[in-house]
Amino acid sequence: MSLGLIGERVSLRPLTVADVSDDYVAWMNDPITNRFMETRWRAHSRADVEGFVADKAASSSEHLFGIFLTGDGRHVGNLKIGPIDANHGRGDLSYFIGETDLRGQGVASEAVALGVRIAFEQLKLRKLTAGIYARNGESGRVLAKNGFAAEGRRPSHFAFEGGRDDMVEYGLLNPSA
Ligand SMILES: CC(C)(COP(=O)(O)OP(=O)(O)OC[C@H]1O[C@@H](n2cnc3c(N)ncnc32)[C@H](O)[C@@H]1OP(=O)(O)O)[C@@H](O)C(=O)NCCC(=O)NCCS
């Protein structure tokens, strides 16, 4: 079965090395995009990004999707389901919108809605989890709008901008499994 879904404004399909563009490499090195991402700890070359995408494309436990605008097909961000723990039927969800001019328009909310459907309907997972920086209000809002519940908080979990931040752990159960 091929994974992916076409939504109203965005579509998700597995990312391939051919999708790696200068814009995508620039997102990985952009302090606005990677403010709350672990990619921020080092610089990323095109070869690094291509290697990452190739690695995920070959993986059965991590599924990396591109978020593409349904209208013009522009690649605007990524969504990852994984690592997946098959024993527990559980997967981790993460995402970003690299095209910062598109933020705040519901793009991530729709992409996460599609990602939830892929996880539950196509991958048959029982549960999705997402761990975010407590200060990442936008991301918490995207998860809450998609039905995720805040399940726990790990104090001072992250080094962040010269201080510390908590991690908030979100979860969503598959209602039909
Ligand atoms: C988090 C991110 C994915 C959100 O993308 P987006 O397309 O702008 O998200 P949406 O427009 O769908 O929704 C954002 C929501 O947060 C709200 N919001 C914006 N700033 C906020 C803040 N500081 N605190 C709380 N909510 C906020 C918006 O109003 C919107 O909610 P609404 O639709 O109810 O008005 C994007 O900012 C991003 O890529 N950030 C960097 C990477 C990242 O943090 N990824 C998450 C780690 S898993």
The ligand as a Gaussian input file, in Angstrom:
#p B3LYP/6-31G(d) Opt

LIG

0 1
 C        4.452000      24.728000      15.017000
 C        4.187000      24.913000      13.512000
 C        4.291000      23.556000      12.832000
 C        2.791000      25.496000      13.348000
 O        2.544000      25.621000      11.933000
 P        1.352000      26.547000      11.385000
 O        1.044000      26.127000      10.000000
 O        1.689000      27.969000      11.627000
 O        0.169000      26.106000      12.359000
 P       -1.386000      26.438000      12.216000
 O       -1.560000      27.721000      11.474000
 O       -2.070000      25.225000      11.687000
 O       -1.836000      26.584000      13.740000
 C       -1.114000      27.407000      14.637000
 C       -2.027000      27.733000      15.807000
 O       -1.250000      28.243000      16.892000
 C       -1.777000      29.495000      17.290000
 N       -0.661000      30.248000      17.832000
 C        0.217000      31.051000      17.189000
 N        1.146000      31.509000      18.074000
 C        0.839000      30.959000      19.282000
 C        1.425000      31.023000      20.578000
 N        2.534000      31.722000      20.803000
 N        0.842000      30.321000      21.577000
 C       -0.260000      29.573000      21.349000
 N       -0.865000      29.465000      20.139000
 C       -0.301000      30.153000      19.121000
 C       -2.395000      30.046000      16.048000
 O       -3.332000      31.067000      16.364000
 C       -3.043000      28.808000      15.477000
 O       -4.214000      28.444000      16.183000
 P       -5.694000      28.821000      15.640000
 O       -5.848000      28.145000      14.320000
 O       -6.596000      28.290000      16.685000
 O       -5.725000      30.306000      15.517000
 C        5.202000      25.896000      12.884000
 O        5.198000      27.084000      13.622000
 C        6.604000      25.356000      12.817000
 O        6.963000      24.718000      11.845000
 N        7.409000      25.606000      13.862000
 C        8.778000      25.139000      13.873000
 C        8.898000      23.650000      14.024000
 C        8.164000      23.135000      15.222000
 O        8.103000      23.767000      16.263000
 N        7.598000      21.935000      15.061000
 C        6.896000      21.256000      16.115000
 C        7.803000      20.354000      16.845000
 S        7.108000      18.713000      16.872000

